[in-house]
């Protein structure tokens, strides 16, 4: 290669393709395809007795790639290491420098926070040296994870069964799910009642307005109605009360937009709104960051760097967002000054929030170039970012207190008078919000209120909700456990190991997960302690900041860990876990099949393995007859992990439905009904396209059942 050319090494081939076009013919861009060196898989590769020396080797299969990179580097005028702008990327650059035998004083380190021509060319103009504090922070994390994983995992293999593992973050996450399940099991529901009253008040102009008010106070104290008897007594008090409007409070309420996305908030919102798993979210957003071919524009990175816990946004991006808002929505949707958000105190501020690289590039303008998943996620990121710089939503509210000296009923209503950011985006929630009445009665204090009806509602307190992927990530982040890059692999690992199962987005601990967590609590309590794990993250941050040596972190951790390991090896007896038996007979050898956990979830396997290798999927019957042949309907999963419903007699019967059939026929045409889930509710919908009769659907039980 000509000596005048400069070599740029990135991680991803897709990124390399886009960047080479931006930089032109004087640059050659190659991809390392991730790490090129790592600790050996066959042994621990760390020597605690030798100042925690780490024995790095070339990763299997990377020899030819390194030879190619050495050849390219030999003839290059300048070498730029442009791996990802985080701890892991910094470590990859350092390993590349070591493997290619580059002079660390001459190699140039650059960071691409977004894959656009302007960002790339500016980064190349402003190189720096490899940041050894960042490298050391990654080495410390790698060493801690290796010591915990390679010391405890073989113990679990020997004492429990093969294929198990432990880890600083995965073991804590599993324990959190186990603890939550134990809370649910130990929960004792308590009865309580809400008492609602239908009243009519006279408004301006003499108009009678019906309202639904809730019992708030009895004899000046908060109404706490615990039993049916107390509910009956409360109703009698309301019936006998001379109701008048005691007070009227009106005010203006403002709702502020949410901050632009961090990695974890993107994962949470994509789970809520798009039903994406965390792993899927990271896969799709990686493609958006690395670059998408936009026809005549060529490959363009559509979003900024995707592993971040910062909500900071550059002045340039803020200006672009405000310009886009003014053009698309008008000046009244712009606040006087740009909205600035405060992140968590522990957040790393090296990167911006996740945002579109060009605010003028609307989702619909590039929809034709995106896959369906890419479009959905880009639209989510774009909308969130634009909304974050818009004016507050504004509401008029009124609170009426209706009663006499004995009882007090409260009515609250609000009306949106200015949409503000809600014209673009509203943040999702794991919880169901109460529906708020929008009537704003204009009345006078002292006006009478006529009682029309009383509606007592019995309730029972509910246990805490099981974690979803989204809520687990949220709590891990709030506790300071893990970092943006660790959440997706953590969740994937605990499911793959069979410690946790995922059903209807909820995470349940398995018996194996409970048992392994119990062992970890008994013998490695600090490893599964949230406070200890969070403190270790702080220690790693101190290394990154240059305030602490990475070997000192390991020296403080290892002695106590080694003692606990020795005790566990001596004290833990061999544990035999019996496979859960099914009622399915193996059609190959006649044995009763057992349940196993695999990469894609639970399945049936023959206990006679390896003599008999028969496996079967678990058939989930929904208790509904096939409308075509009267066979049983099964819940199935497509290759893209999407649920659908089909007949057990397939392929003889070809019945299939993406929506769950129910046993109830349509009252209008007699076709079968299906469960149709919409954004805010669920209904029963007729399968007949010509009919489409629908009605409310009430699910039995609750999410904790």
matplotlib code that plots the C-alpha trace (Angstrom):
import matplotlib.pyplot as plt

x = [0.0, 1.3, 3.1, 1.0, -2.1, -3.2, -4.7, -7.8, -8.8, -12.4, -14.3, -17.1, -16.9, -20.1, -18.7, -15.4, -17.3, -19.1, -16.0, -13.8, -16.2, -16.2, -12.3, -11.5, -8.8, -5.9, -7.2, -7.6, -10.1, -10.0, -12.1, -10.7, -14.1, -14.1, -11.3, -8.1, -6.6, -8.2, -7.5, -7.3, -10.5, -8.8, -7.4, -8.0, -5.1, -4.6, -1.8, -2.9, 0.5, 2.3, 0.6, -2.4, -0.5, -2.9, -1.8, -3.3, -3.3, -4.5, -8.2, -8.7, -9.4, -7.9, -4.4, -5.0, -6.8, -3.8, -1.4, -3.4, -3.5, 0.3, 0.9, -1.4, 0.2, 3.8, 3.1, 0.9, 2.0, -0.2, -2.2, -5.5, -7.1, -10.8, -12.5, -15.6, -15.5, -15.8, -13.7, -14.0, -13.1, -10.1, -8.9, -9.3, -7.2, -4.5, -4.6, -4.3, -1.3, 0.3, -0.5, 0.7, 3.8, 3.0, 4.8, 2.3, 3.7, 3.1, -0.3, -3.2, -6.4, -9.7, -13.3, -16.3, -19.3, -21.4, -20.8, -21.3, -18.8, -18.5, -18.0, -15.5, -13.4, -13.3, -12.3, -9.4, -8.1, -8.0, -6.4, -5.1, -3.0, -4.5, -6.0, -4.4, -6.8, -9.7, -7.7, -6.9, -10.5, -11.4, -8.6, -9.9, -13.4, -12.2, -10.1, -12.9, -15.3, -12.8, -11.9, -15.5, -16.6, -13.6, -13.5, -17.2, -18.5, -16.3, -17.4, -21.1, -20.2, -18.7, -21.3, -24.5, -24.3, -22.4, -23.3, -23.8, -22.1, -21.8, -20.9, -20.7, -23.7, -25.6, -25.7, -27.0, -29.7, -30.8, -30.9, -33.1, -35.6, -35.5, -36.0, -38.9, -40.6, -40.2, -41.8, -44.7, -45.1, -44.9, -47.4, -50.6, -53.3, -55.3, -58.8, -59.7, -62.6, -63.0, -66.3, -67.4, -70.5, -72.3, -73.3, -74.9, -73.6, -75.1, -72.6, -72.7, -75.8, -77.8, -76.6, -76.6, -73.4, -73.0, -69.6, -68.0, -66.4, -64.4, -64.8, -61.8, -62.4, -64.7, -64.8, -61.8, -59.5, -58.5, -61.1, -59.7, -62.4, -61.1, -64.1, -67.5, -69.1, -67.1, -68.0, -71.7, -71.3, -69.6, -72.4, -74.9, -73.0, -72.9, -76.6, -77.5, -75.1, -76.3, -73.8, -72.6, -69.4, -67.0, -64.1, -63.0, -59.4, -58.3, -54.8, -52.6, -50.4, -47.3, -45.9, -42.3, -40.8, -38.5, -34.8, -33.3, -32.4, -29.5, -28.8, -30.9, -33.9, -33.9, -33.9, -36.8, -38.9, -38.3, -39.6, -42.7, -43.6, -42.2, -42.1, -38.4, -36.2, -33.1, -30.9, -33.0, -33.0, -29.2, -28.9, -31.1, -29.7, -26.1, -27.0, -28.5, -25.3, -22.9, -24.6, -27.5, -27.4, -29.6, -29.4, -27.7, -26.5, -24.6, -24.1, -24.9, -24.9, -28.4, -27.9, -25.1, -23.0, -25.4, -23.6, -24.1, -25.6, -25.4, -28.4, -26.0, -26.6, -24.1, -24.9, -24.9, -27.5, -29.7, -29.7, -30.6, -33.5, -34.9, -34.7, -36.6, -39.2, -39.8, -40.1, -42.4, -44.5, -44.1, -42.4, -45.0, -43.8, -40.3, -39.3, -37.5, -34.2, -33.0, -34.1, -31.1, -31.4, -29.5, -28.2, -27.5, -24.5, -22.8, -23.3, -20.2, -20.4, -17.9, -20.7, -23.9, -27.4, -28.6, -30.0, -30.4, -27.3, -29.4, -32.6, -33.7, -33.7, -37.2, -38.2, -40.7, -38.2, -35.9, -38.5, -37.9, -34.2, -35.0, -36.2, -39.4, -37.6, -35.0, -37.8, -39.7, -36.6, -35.3, -38.7, -38.7, -35.2, -36.1, -39.4, -37.9, -35.1, -37.3, -39.9, -37.1, -36.5, -40.1, -42.3, -44.2, -47.7, -50.2, -53.3, -56.2, -57.2, -60.0, -60.4, -63.9, -64.4, -68.0, -69.5, -70.7, -69.1, -69.0, -68.0, -65.9, -65.9, -63.2, -63.4, -60.4, -60.5, -58.1, -58.1, -55.1, -55.0, -51.7, -50.2, -46.5, -44.2, -47.1, -47.8, -44.8, -44.1, -45.2, -43.1, -44.4, -44.8, -44.6, -47.7, -51.2, -52.1, -55.5, -57.9, -58.6, -62.0, -61.7, -64.8, -64.0, -67.1, -67.5, -69.4, -69.6, -68.6, -71.7, -73.7, -75.7, -74.8, -77.4, -76.5, -77.5, -75.8, -73.1, -70.6, -68.5, -65.5, -63.8, -60.0, -57.1, -53.6, -51.3, -47.8, -45.0, -44.9, -42.5, -39.6, -39.8, -36.6, -37.3, -38.0, -35.0, -32.6, -34.1, -33.5, -30.0, -29.2, -30.7, -28.7, -25.5, -24.9, -23.5, -23.0, -24.9, -22.9, -23.7, -27.5, -28.3, -25.8, -26.7, -30.4, -29.6, -27.2, -29.5, -32.2, -29.8, -28.4, -32.0, -31.9, -34.8, -37.7, -39.6, -43.3, -45.5, -42.6, -42.4, -39.2, -39.7, -36.9, -36.6, -36.0, -32.4, -32.1, -33.4, -31.0, -27.9, -28.9, -29.2, -25.7, -24.3, -25.9, -24.5, -21.0, -20.4, -22.7, -20.8, -21.0, -24.8, -25.0, -26.3, -24.4, -21.1, -21.5, -22.4, -19.3, -17.2, -18.6, -17.5, -14.0, -13.8, -14.9, -12.1, -9.6, -11.0, -10.7, -7.0, -7.7, -6.9, -4.6, -6.4, -4.2, -5.2, -8.8, -8.0, -5.8, -8.6, -11.1, -9.2, -8.1, -11.6, -12.9, -10.2, -11.2, -14.9, -14.0, -11.9, -14.8, -17.3, -15.1, -14.8, -18.4, -20.7, -22.0, -22.8, -26.3, -28.4, -31.1, -33.8, -35.2, -38.8, -40.9, -43.6, -46.6, -45.2, -43.9, -40.9, -42.1, -38.6, -37.9, -41.0, -39.3, -41.1, -39.7, -38.3, -38.1, -34.8, -33.7, -31.9, -30.8, -34.3, -36.2, -37.7, -38.1, -38.8, -35.9, -35.6, -33.9, -32.1, -29.6, -27.1, -28.6, -31.8, -31.5, -35.1, -36.4, -39.7, -41.0, -43.4, -46.9, -49.0, -52.7, -55.0, -58.2, -59.9, -61.1, -59.9, -62.7, -61.8, -61.5, -62.3, -58.8, -57.0, -55.4, -51.7, -49.7, -46.5, -43.5, -42.2, -38.6, -38.5, -39.7, -43.2, -46.2, -48.9, -51.7, -52.2, -54.0, -52.5, -53.3, -51.0, -50.1, -53.5, -55.2, -53.8, -55.5, -53.3, -53.8, -51.5, -54.2, -55.3, -58.7, -61.2, -64.0, -66.7, -68.3, -69.2, -72.8, -73.3, -72.0, -70.9, -67.2, -64.6, -63.5, -59.8, -58.0, -56.9, -54.3, -54.1, -51.9, -54.2, -56.6, -57.6, -60.8, -62.5, -62.5, -64.5, -62.1, -64.6, -63.3, -66.8, -68.1, -65.3, -67.7, -65.8, -66.4, -64.4, -62.2, -61.5, -58.5, -58.8, -56.4, -53.5, -49.9, -48.7, -50.9]
y = [0.0, 3.6, 5.0, 8.2, 6.3, 6.3, 3.3, 3.6, 0.5, 0.3, -2.6, -3.3, -4.0, -2.1, 0.9, 0.5, 0.7, 4.0, 5.6, 4.9, 6.7, 9.7, 9.9, 9.3, 7.5, 8.7, 6.5, 2.7, 1.6, -1.9, -3.7, -5.6, -7.3, -6.8, -8.0, -9.5, -10.6, -12.0, -14.3, -18.0, -20.0, -23.1, -21.6, -18.6, -16.6, -14.4, -14.8, -13.4, -14.3, -12.3, -8.9, -10.3, -10.7, -11.2, -13.7, -12.4, -14.6, -14.0, -15.0, -18.2, -17.4, -13.9, -14.8, -14.2, -10.9, -9.7, -10.7, -8.6, -5.6, -5.9, -5.7, -2.7, -1.0, -1.6, 0.6, 3.2, 6.8, 7.2, 4.7, 5.7, 3.3, 4.2, 1.5, 2.3, 5.3, 3.5, 1.3, -1.7, 0.2, 1.7, -1.7, -3.0, -0.2, -1.0, -4.7, -3.8, -1.6, -4.5, -7.1, -4.9, -3.9, -0.2, 2.5, 3.8, 7.3, 7.4, 5.6, 7.9, 7.2, 8.7, 8.5, 8.4, 9.5, 9.3, 8.0, 11.1, 12.7, 15.8, 13.8, 11.4, 14.0, 16.2, 13.2, 12.3, 15.9, 15.7, 12.4, 11.7, 9.0, 5.8, 6.5, 4.0, 4.8, 3.6, 0.5, -0.2, 0.1, -2.4, -4.7, -4.5, -5.4, -8.2, -9.6, -9.4, -11.1, -13.8, -14.5, -14.8, -16.7, -19.1, -19.8, -20.2, -21.7, -24.9, -25.3, -25.2, -27.7, -30.1, -29.7, -29.1, -29.8, -28.9, -25.7, -23.4, -20.1, -17.2, -13.6, -10.3, -8.8, -11.9, -13.4, -10.2, -9.9, -13.5, -12.9, -9.8, -11.9, -14.7, -12.1, -10.5, -13.9, -14.7, -11.3, -12.2, -15.7, -14.3, -11.5, -11.5, -9.4, -6.9, -5.9, -2.3, -0.4, 2.7, 4.4, 6.4, 8.6, 9.9, 13.5, 16.2, 19.8, 23.0, 24.9, 28.4, 29.1, 26.6, 23.6, 20.3, 18.3, 14.7, 13.9, 10.8, 11.7, 9.5, 9.4, 11.2, 11.9, 10.9, 13.2, 15.1, 12.1, 10.2, 7.6, 4.2, 1.6, -1.9, -4.2, -4.7, -3.5, -0.3, 0.2, -0.1, 2.3, 4.8, 4.6, 5.4, 8.5, 9.7, 9.0, 11.0, 13.9, 17.3, 17.6, 21.0, 22.2, 22.9, 24.2, 24.7, 24.8, 25.5, 25.7, 25.3, 22.1, 21.6, 18.4, 18.3, 16.2, 13.2, 13.5, 12.0, 8.4, 6.7, 3.1, 1.8, 4.1, 3.2, -0.5, 0.1, 2.2, -0.2, -3.0, -1.1, 0.5, -1.9, -5.2, -5.5, -7.6, -5.9, -8.0, -7.1, -3.4, -3.4, -5.4, -3.0, 0.2, -1.0, -1.0, 2.5, 3.7, 1.9, 3.2, 2.6, 2.9, 5.9, 5.7, 8.7, 9.8, 6.6, 4.9, 7.2, 6.7, 7.6, 7.8, 8.9, 6.4, 3.9, 2.9, 5.8, 6.7, 10.5, 12.8, 15.5, 16.9, 19.1, 22.7, 21.9, 19.1, 21.3, 24.1, 21.5, 20.1, 23.6, 24.5, 21.2, 22.0, 25.5, 24.2, 21.3, 22.6, 26.3, 28.7, 28.3, 24.7, 26.0, 26.9, 30.2, 28.3, 24.9, 22.2, 20.9, 17.6, 16.4, 12.8, 10.5, 11.5, 8.2, 8.7, 8.8, 12.0, 11.1, 10.6, 12.4, 10.9, 8.7, 11.1, 11.3, 12.5, 14.9, 16.3, 17.2, 13.5, 12.6, 8.9, 9.1, 10.7, 7.6, 4.9, 3.3, 2.6, 1.0, -2.4, -2.4, -2.8, -0.1, 2.3, 1.7, 2.2, 5.2, 6.8, 6.2, 7.7, 10.6, 11.4, 11.2, 13.6, 16.1, 16.0, 16.6, 20.0, 21.1, 23.2, 21.7, 20.4, 22.6, 21.5, 23.3, 21.4, 21.6, 19.9, 19.9, 19.0, 18.0, 17.1, 18.2, 18.2, 14.4, 13.2, 14.7, 13.6, 14.7, 15.1, 15.9, 16.8, 18.1, 19.3, 19.7, 23.2, 23.0, 19.8, 20.9, 18.0, 15.5, 16.3, 14.2, 11.8, 10.6, 8.4, 4.9, 3.2, -0.2, 0.6, 1.4, 5.0, 6.0, 7.5, 11.1, 12.7, 15.8, 17.6, 21.1, 22.2, 25.9, 26.1, 28.2, 27.2, 26.5, 25.2, 22.0, 18.7, 16.0, 12.4, 10.0, 6.8, 5.2, 2.7, 0.7, -1.1, -3.9, -4.2, -6.2, -5.0, -6.5, -7.9, -6.2, -6.8, -9.3, -7.8, -7.3, -6.9, -3.2, -2.8, -5.1, -2.9, 0.2, -1.1, -2.3, 1.2, 2.9, 0.6, 1.5, -2.2, -2.8, -0.4, 0.3, -2.4, -5.1, -5.1, -7.0, -9.8, -10.1, -10.8, -13.1, -15.1, -15.7, -16.9, -19.1, -20.7, -21.7, -19.5, -17.4, -17.9, -15.2, -15.5, -12.7, -10.3, -11.2, -12.8, -15.8, -17.6, -21.4, -23.9, -24.1, -20.3, -20.4, -23.2, -21.6, -18.2, -19.9, -21.4, -18.0, -16.3, -19.0, -19.0, -15.9, -13.3, -10.3, -11.4, -11.3, -8.2, -5.2, -2.7, -4.5, -4.9, -1.2, -0.3, -2.4, -0.3, 2.8, 1.3, 0.8, 4.3, 5.5, 3.6, 5.2, 8.6, 7.9, 8.0, 4.3, 1.6, -1.3, -3.9, -2.3, -3.0, -6.7, -6.9, -5.6, -8.1, -11.3, -12.4, -12.6, -14.1, -16.8, -17.8, -18.0, -20.2, -22.6, -22.9, -23.6, -26.3, -28.0, -27.6, -27.9, -31.5, -32.9, -31.7, -33.9, -32.1, -34.3, -33.2, -32.3, -35.1, -34.5, -36.6, -37.1, -40.5, -40.7, -42.0, -43.4, -45.5, -45.3, -43.4, -40.6, -37.3, -34.6, -30.8, -29.2, -25.6, -24.7, -21.6, -21.0, -21.8, -25.0, -28.2, -31.9, -34.4, -38.1, -39.0, -41.9, -39.5, -40.2, -43.6, -41.8, -38.2, -37.6, -34.0, -32.3, -28.8, -28.1, -28.0, -25.2, -25.8, -22.8, -24.8, -23.7, -25.9, -25.3, -23.6, -25.5, -29.1, -29.1, -30.1, -28.3, -24.9, -24.7, -21.6, -21.7, -19.5, -18.4, -18.4, -14.6, -15.4, -14.1, -16.0, -17.4, -19.9, -23.0, -26.4, -29.5, -31.4, -29.4, -30.0, -31.8, -28.7, -25.3, -23.1, -20.3, -17.0, -14.2, -13.3, -15.7, -17.3, -17.7, -20.2, -17.5, -17.2, -13.8, -12.9, -11.1, -13.7, -16.8, -16.7, -17.2, -14.3, -13.3, -11.3, -8.1, -6.1, -2.4, 0.3, 1.2, -1.6, -5.2, -6.3, -9.3, -8.9, -11.0, -12.8, -12.2, -9.2, -8.4, -8.3, -7.1, -7.0, -6.1, -5.9, -5.3, -8.2, -8.8, -11.0, -13.3, -12.9, -10.4, -10.2, -11.7, -14.8]
z = [0.0, -0.7, 2.2, 2.0, 3.1, 6.7, 8.6, 10.7, 12.8, 14.0, 15.5, 13.1, 9.4, 8.8, 10.5, 8.6, 5.3, 6.2, 7.6, 4.7, 2.4, 4.7, 4.9, 1.2, -0.6, 1.6, 4.3, 4.7, 7.2, 8.7, 11.3, 14.3, 14.7, 18.4, 20.8, 19.3, 22.6, 25.7, 28.7, 27.7, 27.9, 29.2, 32.4, 34.6, 33.2, 36.2, 38.8, 42.2, 43.6, 40.9, 41.3, 39.4, 36.2, 33.3, 30.6, 27.3, 24.2, 20.7, 20.4, 18.4, 14.7, 14.9, 13.8, 10.0, 10.8, 13.0, 10.2, 7.8, 10.2, 10.8, 7.0, 6.7, 9.7, 8.4, 5.3, 6.9, 7.4, 10.5, 12.5, 14.2, 16.7, 16.5, 18.6, 20.6, 22.9, 26.3, 28.6, 26.5, 23.3, 25.0, 26.1, 22.5, 21.3, 23.8, 22.9, 19.2, 20.0, 21.9, 19.2, 16.3, 18.3, 17.8, 19.7, 22.2, 21.9, 18.2, 17.8, 17.6, 19.5, 18.1, 19.2, 16.9, 19.0, 15.9, 12.4, 10.3, 7.9, 10.1, 13.4, 11.8, 10.1, 13.3, 15.4, 13.1, 13.3, 17.1, 18.1, 21.6, 23.3, 24.7, 28.1, 30.4, 33.3, 31.1, 30.1, 33.7, 34.7, 32.0, 33.2, 36.8, 35.7, 33.5, 36.3, 38.9, 36.5, 35.6, 39.3, 40.3, 37.2, 36.9, 40.7, 41.5, 38.3, 38.5, 42.1, 41.0, 38.2, 40.8, 43.6, 41.5, 37.8, 34.6, 32.7, 35.7, 36.3, 38.7, 38.1, 39.9, 38.2, 37.0, 40.5, 42.0, 39.3, 40.0, 43.7, 43.1, 41.1, 43.8, 46.6, 44.8, 44.3, 48.0, 48.8, 46.6, 48.2, 51.8, 51.0, 53.0, 51.2, 53.3, 52.5, 51.9, 50.3, 48.2, 48.4, 45.4, 45.2, 42.1, 42.8, 40.8, 41.3, 39.9, 37.7, 36.2, 34.2, 36.4, 34.5, 36.5, 36.1, 37.3, 38.9, 40.5, 43.8, 46.2, 50.0, 51.4, 55.1, 58.0, 61.0, 59.7, 59.4, 56.3, 55.4, 56.0, 55.2, 55.9, 56.0, 54.5, 57.8, 57.8, 54.1, 55.0, 57.8, 55.6, 53.0, 55.7, 56.7, 53.1, 52.6, 55.7, 54.9, 53.7, 50.9, 49.8, 48.0, 50.8, 48.8, 45.1, 44.2, 40.6, 39.4, 36.4, 36.2, 34.1, 32.9, 31.9, 29.1, 29.9, 29.3, 26.1, 26.2, 28.1, 27.3, 30.2, 29.6, 25.9, 26.9, 29.3, 26.9, 23.9, 26.2, 27.2, 23.9, 21.3, 23.2, 22.4, 24.6, 25.9, 23.6, 20.5, 21.4, 21.5, 18.3, 16.4, 17.8, 17.1, 13.4, 13.6, 15.2, 12.8, 9.7, 7.4, 3.6, 2.7, -1.1, -2.6, 0.8, 1.3, 4.7, 7.6, 11.3, 12.4, 16.2, 18.5, 20.6, 22.2, 25.4, 27.7, 31.1, 30.4, 29.5, 28.3, 24.8, 22.8, 22.1, 18.4, 18.8, 21.0, 18.4, 15.6, 17.8, 18.4, 14.7, 13.9, 16.5, 15.2, 11.6, 12.4, 15.3, 15.6, 17.9, 20.7, 21.2, 22.1, 25.6, 26.1, 26.8, 25.9, 28.4, 30.4, 32.3, 35.3, 35.2, 38.1, 40.2, 39.3, 35.6, 33.3, 31.3, 28.5, 26.0, 25.1, 25.5, 22.7, 20.0, 16.2, 14.5, 12.4, 13.8, 10.3, 9.3, 10.4, 10.7, 7.9, 5.6, 5.7, 6.4, 3.0, 3.9, 7.3, 8.4, 10.4, 13.7, 12.7, 11.9, 15.1, 17.3, 15.3, 15.6, 19.4, 19.8, 17.5, 19.1, 22.6, 21.7, 20.0, 22.8, 25.4, 23.9, 23.6, 25.9, 28.9, 28.5, 30.4, 32.2, 34.0, 37.1, 39.6, 43.0, 44.6, 48.2, 48.8, 52.2, 55.6, 59.0, 59.0, 55.6, 52.8, 49.2, 46.7, 43.0, 40.8, 37.1, 34.6, 31.0, 28.7, 27.4, 25.6, 24.3, 24.4, 24.1, 24.3, 20.7, 19.9, 22.7, 26.2, 28.4, 29.0, 32.4, 33.9, 36.0, 34.8, 35.4, 36.8, 34.3, 35.2, 34.6, 32.3, 33.5, 35.0, 36.7, 37.5, 40.7, 43.8, 47.4, 49.5, 46.5, 47.2, 45.8, 45.2, 45.9, 43.1, 43.9, 46.1, 44.6, 47.2, 45.7, 47.5, 47.0, 48.4, 48.6, 46.0, 46.3, 44.6, 40.8, 39.4, 37.5, 33.7, 31.8, 31.8, 35.6, 36.4, 34.4, 36.0, 39.5, 38.7, 37.4, 40.4, 42.7, 40.8, 39.7, 36.3, 33.5, 30.2, 28.3, 30.9, 31.2, 28.0, 28.5, 32.2, 31.4, 28.6, 30.7, 33.7, 31.3, 29.3, 32.5, 33.6, 36.7, 35.5, 33.1, 31.2, 30.9, 29.4, 29.9, 33.7, 35.2, 37.4, 39.3, 38.6, 41.3, 40.0, 40.3, 43.9, 44.9, 43.4, 44.9, 48.3, 48.0, 46.9, 50.0, 52.3, 51.0, 48.9, 50.6, 49.4, 45.7, 45.8, 48.1, 46.2, 48.3, 47.9, 44.2, 43.8, 45.8, 43.5, 40.6, 42.4, 42.8, 39.1, 38.5, 40.8, 38.7, 35.5, 37.1, 38.0, 41.7, 42.4, 41.0, 39.5, 41.2, 44.6, 43.9, 43.3, 46.4, 48.6, 47.1, 46.7, 50.2, 51.6, 48.4, 48.6, 52.2, 51.2, 48.2, 50.4, 52.9, 50.1, 48.5, 51.9, 53.2, 50.3, 49.8, 46.4, 45.4, 43.2, 41.3, 40.0, 36.6, 36.8, 35.2, 32.7, 31.8, 28.2, 27.1, 24.9, 21.5, 20.8, 23.9, 26.2, 29.1, 30.8, 29.5, 31.7, 31.5, 30.5, 30.1, 26.9, 25.0, 23.7, 26.9, 28.3, 26.3, 26.9, 26.8, 27.2, 30.5, 28.8, 27.2, 25.6, 24.6, 23.5, 22.2, 21.7, 22.4, 22.0, 22.3, 25.2, 24.0, 25.6, 25.2, 25.7, 26.3, 23.0, 20.2, 16.7, 14.7, 11.6, 12.8, 16.6, 17.5, 20.4, 19.8, 20.8, 21.7, 19.6, 18.9, 15.5, 14.4, 15.2, 18.8, 18.2, 19.7, 17.5, 17.7, 15.6, 15.6, 17.2, 14.0, 11.8, 8.9, 8.3, 9.7, 8.6, 11.1, 12.4, 14.2, 15.5, 18.1, 20.8, 20.1, 22.9, 23.3, 23.1, 19.6, 18.2, 19.2, 15.8, 13.3, 15.2, 14.1, 16.8, 18.9, 19.6, 22.3, 20.7, 22.8, 22.0, 23.5, 26.3, 26.6, 25.6, 23.9, 22.4, 18.6, 16.0, 13.6, 10.7, 8.7, 7.5, 11.1, 13.5, 16.5, 19.6, 23.3, 26.6, 27.8, 31.4, 32.2, 35.1, 38.0, 38.0, 37.0, 40.2, 40.1]

ax = plt.figure().add_subplot(projection="3d")
ax.plot(x, y, z, "-o")
ax.set_aspect("equal")
plt.show()
